Amino acid sequence: MATEQTPPAARRGQPDHPRLVLASASPRRRELLAALGARFEILATDAEEDDAAPPAEVLAALPVIDLSLADHPALRAWRKAHAAAAHTGDAVVLGADTVVVLDGEVLNKPADAEHARAMLTRLAGRRHTVYTGVCVLQAHGQGLALPAPPLQLAVAMADVTFRPLSDREIAGYVATGEPLDKAGAYGLQGAGGGFVSEVRGSYTAVVGFPLVEVHRMLTAAGITGLRDPATTYHQWLQLQGKELLPCPPTLP
C-alpha cells in the first residue's frame, strides 16, 4: 500500500469541506483530479488482486454492462476505494479502474513486451471499447460507509478506432516501454495517442478518469469548488500539446 499526502496548506479548507482521498497511484488520475481543482490525498492499495465476493449492496448498485463480474470496472474501482477507506478515517474516497475490450475479450496490462506487441497488432486498424468504472464512497473509521450518499458507482465508455499500424511502428512503440503498464497496451495521453484515429464517447474515460462522472459524483458527496469538467478537459488537452478532437462525437 502506497500513501502520499498533499502539503498541509493545500489540504486546508473550510471546516465543512470533506477530506478527499484518491485510491490510485496513477499519475494521470492524480493530474486530472488536480486539474478539476480538487484538494486531495493519495492512498493506493493492491486491491486489484482481491477476489472476495462483494456485499449485496455493491452488486445491486453496479451499472449494467456486458462484462463478467470479475472484469467489471466499477467493481474493481469499488475494491480500490473500499480497501483505501479502511485506512482513511472520515473521508470521501475515490477509486477508478479501466478495462479495454476487443471482440468481447478484456485486454488487461500486457505481461511483457511480446504480449504488448500482440495486443497492438490485434488493435491495429480496428475499433475497440474502453470502459472506466468510478466509485465514490463515504468512509468512517474502518471503512464503514455512511449516508450522503454512502456509495456511488458509475461507468463511462468510449469506442476507440486505431488506424492501421506497421510492424515497425508497433515495435518502436513497445520499445519505449509505455505500453507495459497500460490496459490494452497503449496510452491515449502518450505516444499511443498517435495510433488513434477516432474516439466516440468520453475521451477522459479512455485516459482512465472520466471527468464528467467524477465531477458529478464528488459534488454529490459534498466536495465543492470543482472546475467545469468540459473546460478542464480542453485546458488539459492543450497542456498535453494535443489537438481537440471533434466534439461530438468526442466528449470530455
Secondary structure as a PSIPRED ss2 file (coil, helix, strand):
# PSIPRED VFORMAT (PSIPRED V4.0)

   1 M C   1.000  0.000  0.000
   2 A E   0.000  0.000  1.000
   3 T E   0.000  0.000  1.000
   4 E E   0.000  0.000  1.000
   5 Q C   1.000  0.000  0.000
   6 T C   1.000  0.000  0.000
   7 P C   1.000  0.000  0.000
   8 P H   0.000  1.000  0.000
   9 A H   0.000  1.000  0.000
  10 A H   0.000  1.000  0.000
  11 R H   0.000  1.000  0.000
  12 R C   1.000  0.000  0.000
  13 G C   1.000  0.000  0.000
  14 Q C   1.000  0.000  0.000
  15 P C   1.000  0.000  0.000
  16 D C   1.000  0.000  0.000
  17 H C   1.000  0.000  0.000
  18 P C   1.000  0.000  0.000
  19 R C   1.000  0.000  0.000
  20 L E   0.000  0.000  1.000
  21 V E   0.000  0.000  1.000
  22 L E   0.000  0.000  1.000
  23 A C   1.000  0.000  0.000
  24 S C   1.000  0.000  0.000
  25 A C   1.000  0.000  0.000
  26 S C   1.000  0.000  0.000
  27 P H   0.000  1.000  0.000
  28 R H   0.000  1.000  0.000
  29 R H   0.000  1.000  0.000
  30 R H   0.000  1.000  0.000
  31 E H   0.000  1.000  0.000
  32 L H   0.000  1.000  0.000
  33 L H   0.000  1.000  0.000
  34 A H   0.000  1.000  0.000
  35 A H   0.000  1.000  0.000
  36 L C   1.000  0.000  0.000
  37 G C   1.000  0.000  0.000
  38 A C   1.000  0.000  0.000
  39 R C   1.000  0.000  0.000
  40 F C   1.000  0.000  0.000
  41 E E   0.000  0.000  1.000
  42 I E   0.000  0.000  1.000
  43 L E   0.000  0.000  1.000
  44 A E   0.000  0.000  1.000
  45 T C   1.000  0.000  0.000
  46 D C   1.000  0.000  0.000
  47 A H   0.000  1.000  0.000
  48 E H   0.000  1.000  0.000
  49 E H   0.000  1.000  0.000
  50 D C   1.000  0.000  0.000
  51 D C   1.000  0.000  0.000
  52 A C   1.000  0.000  0.000
  53 A C   1.000  0.000  0.000
  54 P C   1.000  0.000  0.000
  55 P C   1.000  0.000  0.000
  56 A H   0.000  1.000  0.000
  57 E H   0.000  1.000  0.000
  58 V H   0.000  1.000  0.000
  59 L H   0.000  1.000  0.000
  60 A H   0.000  1.000  0.000
  61 A H   0.000  1.000  0.000
  62 L C   1.000  0.000  0.000
  63 P C   1.000  0.000  0.000
  64 V C   1.000  0.000  0.000
  65 I C   1.000  0.000  0.000
  66 D C   1.000  0.000  0.000
  67 L C   1.000  0.000  0.000
  68 S C   1.000  0.000  0.000
  69 L H   0.000  1.000  0.000
  70 A H   0.000  1.000  0.000
  71 D H   0.000  1.000  0.000
  72 H C   1.000  0.000  0.000
  73 P H   0.000  1.000  0.000
  74 A H   0.000  1.000  0.000
  75 L H   0.000  1.000  0.000
  76 R H   0.000  1.000  0.000
  77 A H   0.000  1.000  0.000
  78 W H   0.000  1.000  0.000
  79 R H   0.000  1.000  0.000
  80 K H   0.000  1.000  0.000
  81 A H   0.000  1.000  0.000
  82 H H   0.000  1.000  0.000
  83 A H   0.000  1.000  0.000
  84 A H   0.000  1.000  0.000
  85 A H   0.000  1.000  0.000
  86 A C   1.000  0.000  0.000
  87 H C   1.000  0.000  0.000
  88 T C   1.000  0.000  0.000
  89 G C   1.000  0.000  0.000
  90 D C   1.000  0.000  0.000
  91 A E   0.000  0.000  1.000
  92 V E   0.000  0.000  1.000
  93 V E   0.000  0.000  1.000
  94 L E   0.000  0.000  1.000
  95 G E   0.000  0.000  1.000
  96 A E   0.000  0.000  1.000
  97 D E   0.000  0.000  1.000
  98 T E   0.000  0.000  1.000
  99 V E   0.000  0.000  1.000
 100 V E   0.000  0.000  1.000
 101 V E   0.000  0.000  1.000
 102 L E   0.000  0.000  1.000
 103 D C   1.000  0.000  0.000
 104 G C   1.000  0.000  0.000
 105 E E   0.000  0.000  1.000
 106 V E   0.000  0.000  1.000
 107 L E   0.000  0.000  1.000
 108 N C   1.000  0.000  0.000
 109 K C   1.000  0.000  0.000
 110 P C   1.000  0.000  0.000
 111 A C   1.000  0.000  0.000
 112 D C   1.000  0.000  0.000
 113 A H   0.000  1.000  0.000
 114 E H   0.000  1.000  0.000
 115 H H   0.000  1.000  0.000
 116 A H   0.000  1.000  0.000
 117 R H   0.000  1.000  0.000
 118 A H   0.000  1.000  0.000
 119 M H   0.000  1.000  0.000
 120 L H   0.000  1.000  0.000
 121 T H   0.000  1.000  0.000
 122 R H   0.000  1.000  0.000
 123 L H   0.000  1.000  0.000
 124 A C   1.000  0.000  0.000
 125 G C   1.000  0.000  0.000
 126 R C   1.000  0.000  0.000
 127 R E   0.000  0.000  1.000
 128 H E   0.000  0.000  1.000
 129 T E   0.000  0.000  1.000
 130 V E   0.000  0.000  1.000
 131 Y E   0.000  0.000  1.000
 132 T E   0.000  0.000  1.000
 133 G E   0.000  0.000  1.000
 134 V E   0.000  0.000  1.000
 135 C E   0.000  0.000  1.000
 136 V E   0.000  0.000  1.000
 137 L E   0.000  0.000  1.000
 138 Q E   0.000  0.000  1.000
 139 A E   0.000  0.000  1.000
 140 H E   0.000  0.000  1.000
 141 G C   1.000  0.000  0.000
 142 Q C   1.000  0.000  0.000
 143 G C   1.000  0.000  0.000
 144 L E   0.000  0.000  1.000
 145 A E   0.000  0.000  1.000
 146 L C   1.000  0.000  0.000
 147 P C   1.000  0.000  0.000
 148 A C   1.000  0.000  0.000
 149 P C   1.000  0.000  0.000
 150 P C   1.000  0.000  0.000
 151 L E   0.000  0.000  1.000
 152 Q E   0.000  0.000  1.000
 153 L E   0.000  0.000  1.000
 154 A E   0.000  0.000  1.000
 155 V E   0.000  0.000  1.000
 156 A E   0.000  0.000  1.000
 157 M E   0.000  0.000  1.000
 158 A E   0.000  0.000  1.000
 159 D E   0.000  0.000  1.000
 160 V E   0.000  0.000  1.000
 161 T E   0.000  0.000  1.000
 162 F E   0.000  0.000  1.000
 163 R C   1.000  0.000  0.000
 164 P C   1.000  0.000  0.000
 165 L C   1.000  0.000  0.000
 166 S C   1.000  0.000  0.000
 167 D H   0.000  1.000  0.000
 168 R H   0.000  1.000  0.000
 169 E H   0.000  1.000  0.000
 170 I H   0.000  1.000  0.000
 171 A H   0.000  1.000  0.000
 172 G H   0.000  1.000  0.000
 173 Y H   0.000  1.000  0.000
 174 V H   0.000  1.000  0.000
 175 A H   0.000  1.000  0.000
 176 T C   1.000  0.000  0.000
 177 G C   1.000  0.000  0.000
 178 E H   0.000  1.000  0.000
 179 P H   0.000  1.000  0.000
 180 L H   0.000  1.000  0.000
 181 D H   0.000  1.000  0.000
 182 K C   1.000  0.000  0.000
 183 A H   0.000  1.000  0.000
 184 G H   0.000  1.000  0.000
 185 A H   0.000  1.000  0.000
 186 Y C   1.000  0.000  0.000
 187 G C   1.000  0.000  0.000
 188 L C   1.000  0.000  0.000
 189 Q C   1.000  0.000  0.000
 190 G C   1.000  0.000  0.000
 191 A H   0.000  1.000  0.000
 192 G H   0.000  1.000  0.000
 193 G H   0.000  1.000  0.000
 194 G H   0.000  1.000  0.000
 195 F H   0.000  1.000  0.000
 196 V E   0.000  0.000  1.000
 197 S E   0.000  0.000  1.000
 198 E E   0.000  0.000  1.000
 199 V E   0.000  0.000  1.000
 200 R E   0.000  0.000  1.000
 201 G E   0.000  0.000  1.000
 202 S E   0.000  0.000  1.000
 203 Y H   0.000  1.000  0.000
 204 T H   0.000  1.000  0.000
 205 A H   0.000  1.000  0.000
 206 V H   0.000  1.000  0.000
 207 V H   0.000  1.000  0.000
 208 G C   1.000  0.000  0.000
 209 F C   1.000  0.000  0.000
 210 P C   1.000  0.000  0.000
 211 L H   0.000  1.000  0.000
 212 V H   0.000  1.000  0.000
 213 E H   0.000  1.000  0.000
 214 V H   0.000  1.000  0.000
 215 H H   0.000  1.000  0.000
 216 R H   0.000  1.000  0.000
 217 M H   0.000  1.000  0.000
 218 L H   0.000  1.000  0.000
 219 T H   0.000  1.000  0.000
 220 A H   0.000  1.000  0.000
 221 A C   1.000  0.000  0.000
 222 G C   1.000  0.000  0.000
 223 I C   1.000  0.000  0.000
 224 T C   1.000  0.000  0.000
 225 G C   1.000  0.000  0.000
 226 L C   1.000  0.000  0.000
 227 R C   1.000  0.000  0.000
 228 D C   1.000  0.000  0.000
 229 P H   0.000  1.000  0.000
 230 A H   0.000  1.000  0.000
 231 T H   0.000  1.000  0.000
 232 T H   0.000  1.000  0.000
 233 Y H   0.000  1.000  0.000
 234 H H   0.000  1.000  0.000
 235 Q H   0.000  1.000  0.000
 236 W H   0.000  1.000  0.000
 237 L H   0.000  1.000  0.000
 238 Q H   0.000  1.000  0.000
 239 L H   0.000  1.000  0.000
 240 Q C   1.000  0.000  0.000
 241 G C   1.000  0.000  0.000
 242 K C   1.000  0.000  0.000
 243 E C   1.000  0.000  0.000
 244 L C   1.000  0.000  0.000
 245 L C   1.000  0.000  0.000
 246 P C   1.000  0.000  0.000
 247 C C   1.000  0.000  0.000
 248 P C   1.000  0.000  0.000
 249 P C   1.000  0.000  0.000
 250 T E   0.000  0.000  1.000
 251 L E   0.000  0.000  1.000
 252 P C   1.000  0.000  0.000
